[in-house]
Each structure stands twice: as structure tokens, then as C-alpha cells.
Amino acid sequence: MVVEGHIPELEFEIFRHCVKDLDANFKTKSLEELTASLCSQVKYGVSLPARVIYEIYAHGVNYSNTYVAMDNQENGSRVKFKSRGQNDIIAYTDETLKKLGFKNPEEFEKIKYKFPSDVTVNGIPVVPFPFLVIKDKKHEEWTKALAGISPSEAEFMTDLMTLELPF
């Protein structure tokens, strides 16, 4: 349902797991085995608002390669949010937001949850894990400002679909 005047929020969910060689295992193990491994080995989850991802995309080359890497390809740029950046955003949220270019981390609401214990995937119980939700308090203001960007900057919206995370 579209609400007149409401600007929808786009969020990115990142789940950090400790399954070794996931890509290689995907080729050799059954889907059930991989599902069981992932259900029991998620370390944490984090939900990031689009503005955080945009900052990483727009200014990633200026950040320490500890957090991000830019991968320029023929079909557009990709942002790789490295493991250290993922770990720091959950452990040191405000400090990491500052390192990513946000002068005032208070522009974001941080809500910590524990993933519920009664969730299953294909009948396999998911072991509860910490989950951090970061909400953008200035989402509408940022979105309206973003609406005035040039067509070349609008390429970001397409590039969001190629966001790559290291698994």
C-alpha cells in the first residue's frame, strides 16, 4: 500500500556467520546441510539504512580499506563492506558511523534485539543471535535531498543492487 507523501525506507540486512568456505561448501554439500550450518552459526545480524550504504558507496574510496573496498567493473561499481567494518558497526556503532563520515551518529536510532528462539527455516531451528537495527532519523530529509541529484549520481540506485558482502 502506497501512502501519499510517505517516503519508503530502504534497509539492508547483513547476517554474519562463521560457516567456513561457504562458497566451496555450497558446491559439495546439500542445501539441507548448508541450511543447518547457517541456522546454527549466525554470529549477529545488522540492519543498515540506505543512507549508510550510500555514504559507503559515494565516499568509499576515501575510507580506510579496513572497512570497505570499491570494485569498479564494466557494469558499475560495487561496494564491499569488509568483515572488519561489519564487526565494528555492531560493536562500536557510533565510532564506526563517524569513521564512515557521519559527524553526528545521534541522527540514527540504534535498537538492539536478540533474534527470537522460536524461528525455524525448513524445520531447522535458528539459534538466537544479537541483531542491531539502525534507523535513520533524518530519512525523509536525506531522501528529498537525494531526489535532486544529477543523473550520473543516480547510478547509485542501480548500483545498490550489486552490493557485495564477503561471506
N, C-alpha and C positions, 0 to 999 in steps of 0.2 A: 504494500500500500504506500503510495506516494503522498506525503503530507506537504501541502502548499507552503513554500517558504522555508521548509526544513532542508538542511544540507546533510545528507547521509554521511556517516563516518566510516572510513575505510581503515581496517585494522589488520595487522599481520601477526599470526600466531606462530611462535617458534617453540619447538619442543627439543630439548637437549637430551640425548640418550647416551648410553655407554655400550651400545652394541658394536663390537669390533668388526671392522671390514664389512659394513652393511652392504655396500655395492657388490662385493665379491660373493657374500652370502646369499644375496638375492638371486644370483645365477645358479647356486648349488643347493639351496635349501627350499623346502616347501613354504608356501605362503603361510600355512598354519604355524610352522616353526618360527618364522620371522615375526609373525603377529604375537606369538607367545613371548619372544625375546623383547620386543618393543613394549609390550604391556607390562613387563616386569622390570624394565631397565630405563625408564624415563627418569632423568635426574631433576628436571624442572621444566616449566613452561613459562613463556612470557608473551604478552600481547602488546604490540607496539602500534601507536597511531601512525597514520600516513605521514604526518609532518616529520616524525623522527626518521622514517625511511627516506623521505625526500631530502632531508639535510645530509644524510649519509651519501645519497646519490649526487646531490648538487655540489657537495664540497668534499667528497671522499678522498680526492687526490691530495687534499691538504691535511688529512688526518694521519696520524702515525699508522704505519702498516700493521700495528698490533691489533687494530680494530677492524679495518676494512681494506679491501683491495678492489681496484677498478679493473674491469676486464673489458677492454674495447674490442668489439667484434664488428664484422661487416653489418650485421643486422641490429646493431645498437650496443650500448654499454650495459654492463651488468655490475651490480654491487655484490661483493662477497663479504658478508658480515662474519668475521672470523670468530673462532671459538673463544678467544680471549675477550673480545667485545661482548659476546653473548654472556659469558660468565660474569663480566664486570657489570653489565646492565642490571643483572638481578642482585648481585652482591653489593654494589656501590652505585646505586641508581642515580642519585643526584650528581655525584662526581663524574660519572660516565656521561650523563647528559651535558654537563659543562664541557667535557672534552670533545663532545660531538657538536659544539658550537652554540648551545643554549645557555645564555647568560643567566637566565632565571629558571631553574628547574621547578620552581613553585608554579609555573604555568601548566604543570602536569600533576594530575592526581595519581597517586600510587596506591594500589589496593592489593594486599597480599591475601591469597587464599591457599587452602590445601585442597587438592583435587579430591573429589568425593570417593569414598571407598566402595560404593555400590555400582560402579560403572564397569561394564564388560564390553569387549569387542569380539564378535563372533563367539560368544560364550566364554571368553577368556577374561578373568578379572584383571583390571588395571590397578597396579599397586599405586596408592596415593602418593602424590608428589607436590612440592610447592609450586604455586602459579602466581605470577605477578602480572597484574593488569595496569597498564599505564594509559591514562585517559588525558586527552588534550583539552585543557580548559579553554583554550583560545581557538578551537577548531573552526568555528564559523568565520572568525576574523581572518584566520590564515587562508581558508578556502576562498573567501572573497578576494583577498589579495592575490592568490594564485590564479584566479579567473582572469586577471589582467595580464598574464604573461604572454610572451611572444610565441608564435607557432613553433619555433625551434626549441624553446623551453618546454613546450607542451609534449615534446617527445618523451619526457619523463613518465607521463601517464602510460604510454605504451611500454616503456622500459620496466615499469613496475611488474609487468607480467613475467619478466625474465630474472627476477630477484633470485639469486642463488645462495643457498646456505650450505656450509660444509657439514656433511653428515658422515 
